[in-house]
Amino acid sequence: MVTDLTDVERYTLGDEVPVNKIFMDMAYGRPLIQPHVKELANSWSRDKLGAVYLSLREDGNYACLDGAHRVYACRIAEGDHAKLPARVWLDLTIEDEARLFVAFNRDRRNTTPANNFKATNLVTSVQWG
C-alpha cells in the first residue's frame, strides 16, 4: 500500500499505451465533460499533449489517474488504436489510485488571462519578429 506520494515514485515506468486499454474508474473518478473532450479533439495536437498518468491493472487495462479528457479526445482525433505517452504506476490498490487521483487534481490552478496574454505575445513576437 502506498502511504505517501514519495513511495509511488519507485513503482512507475514510462510507456506508450493504446487508448483503447485506458478507462476511468468511476469509483473515484469524475465524469467526462463532453464539450471539453470535443474541443480538445477539434484542436488536437500532440505538441500540447503531455503524458497521461495511469495505473496498470491485473487484467492488462489501465485506470486513468490523470488525463482522461486527453485520452478520449485522442480516441476521437486518432482512433482507438492510437498510443499516448504515459507514466504508469504498478501494483496500486484502488485506494492508492484514489489517493493519487485526488493529489493530481486537487491543487491545480488555471492560468490567468494575464498569463495567457504574456505567453501569446512572446509566441507572436518570436514568430513574426
Salt bridges, closest charged atoms under 4 A:
GLU9 OE1 - ARG87 NH2 2.39
ASP25 OD2 - ARG57 NH2 2.59
ASP66 OD2 - ARG70 NH2 3.63
ASP66 OD2 - ARG108 NH2 2.63
GLU78 OE2 - ARG46 NE 2.91
ASP80 OD1 - ARG75 NE 2.87
ASP96 OD1 - ARG99 NH1 3.01
GLU97 OE1 - ARG57 NH2 2.64
ASP107 OD1 - ARG106 NE 3.45
